[in-house]
Amino acid sequence: MTLIRFSFWCFLTLLPVGLAAQVHGSRMTQESVRGFVQAFYDWYVPKALSDGTGPAWNLAIKSKASLFDPQLARALKEDLEAQSRAEGEIVGLDFDPFLDTQDPAGHYKLGKITLKGGSYWVDVHRVSSGKMSVQPCVVAQVVQKEGRWYFVDFHYSSGRDLLVILKELKESREKPSPFS
């Protein structure tokens, strides 16, 4: 009977230590996610605001490809290639997929971070005139693989996400035109 009481006492004594370690680990992970996503936006937004040649996400996919899950990077590259072959018409994305806009703000700030099924969903808010938007303009979905963070998708207030939009655009390009 004494062994059972001792075991129970150990369990109750060590439980808070284990919970504290989990909370600390979770906080460290969230800070790591926040650092990864904010660093990307701090780099990307000035590119989106500049008058470079072509869309800023093209530069992101070319120079920062390692930040994107291969499936997402491939889908974005296919979209850009299809658009470059089309003359006088839009057959690909017509908005910035990382900002969900055609008119970027000067700064973006992160909000809530939520763990959903093994990936982190990070609210990204526009900052205009020093005020952060109430609702996120986009939610970046990131995962960690082999100790590195990757963007796997971007979700929009419309309820749609970038991978679905890219898939729909690809399917519409593959359908024969009724005018041909």
ChimeraX attribute file (.defattr): number of C-alpha atoms within 10 A of each C-alpha:
attribute: neighborCount
match mode: 1-to-1
recipient: residues
	/A:1	5
	/A:2	7
	/A:3	8
	/A:4	9
	/A:5	10
	/A:6	11
	/A:7	11
	/A:8	12
	/A:9	12
	/A:10	11
	/A:11	11
	/A:12	11
	/A:13	11
	/A:14	12
	/A:15	12
	/A:16	11
	/A:17	11
	/A:18	11
	/A:19	11
	/A:20	12
	/A:21	12
	/A:22	12
	/A:23	12
	/A:24	12
	/A:25	12
	/A:26	13
	/A:27	12
	/A:28	12
	/A:29	14
	/A:30	18
	/A:31	13
	/A:32	14
	/A:33	22
	/A:34	20
	/A:35	12
	/A:36	17
	/A:37	23
	/A:38	17
	/A:39	11
	/A:40	14
	/A:41	19
	/A:42	13
	/A:43	11
	/A:44	18
	/A:45	18
	/A:46	15
	/A:47	16
	/A:48	24
	/A:49	13
	/A:50	10
	/A:51	10
	/A:52	10
	/A:53	8
	/A:54	11
	/A:55	17
	/A:56	20
	/A:57	21
	/A:58	17
	/A:59	16
	/A:60	20
	/A:61	18
	/A:62	11
	/A:63	10
	/A:64	14
	/A:65	16
	/A:66	15
	/A:67	19
	/A:68	19
	/A:69	17
	/A:70	14
	/A:71	12
	/A:72	20
	/A:73	21
	/A:74	14
	/A:75	17
	/A:76	22
	/A:77	16
	/A:78	15
	/A:79	20
	/A:80	19
	/A:81	13
	/A:82	16
	/A:83	17
	/A:84	13
	/A:85	10
	/A:86	11
	/A:87	8
	/A:88	7
	/A:89	8
	/A:90	11
	/A:91	18
	/A:92	22
	/A:93	16
	/A:94	12
	/A:95	13
	/A:96	15
	/A:97	20
	/A:98	23
	/A:99	26
	/A:100	18
	/A:101	13
	/A:102	11
	/A:103	11
	/A:104	17
	/A:105	17
	/A:106	14
	/A:107	16
	/A:108	21
	/A:109	17
	/A:110	20
	/A:111	17
	/A:112	13
	/A:113	18
	/A:114	13
	/A:115	14
	/A:116	9
	/A:117	7
	/A:118	9
	/A:119	15
	/A:120	22
	/A:121	23
	/A:122	25
	/A:123	21
	/A:124	25
	/A:125	23
	/A:126	22
	/A:127	17
	/A:128	13
	/A:129	9
	/A:130	9
	/A:131	9
	/A:132	17
	/A:133	15
	/A:134	10
	/A:135	12
	/A:136	22
	/A:137	19
	/A:138	23
	/A:139	25
	/A:140	24
	/A:141	22
	/A:142	24
	/A:143	19
	/A:144	15
	/A:145	9
	/A:146	5
	/A:147	7
	/A:148	12
	/A:149	18
	/A:150	22
	/A:151	22
	/A:152	21
	/A:153	22
	/A:154	22
	/A:155	23
	/A:156	17
	/A:157	12
	/A:158	7
	/A:159	6
	/A:160	11
	/A:161	18
	/A:162	21
	/A:163	17
	/A:164	13
	/A:165	15
	/A:166	18
	/A:167	14
	/A:168	13
	/A:169	16
	/A:170	17
	/A:171	10
	/A:172	13
	/A:173	14
	/A:174	9
	/A:175	8
	/A:176	8
	/A:177	8
	/A:178	5
	/A:179	4
	/A:180	4
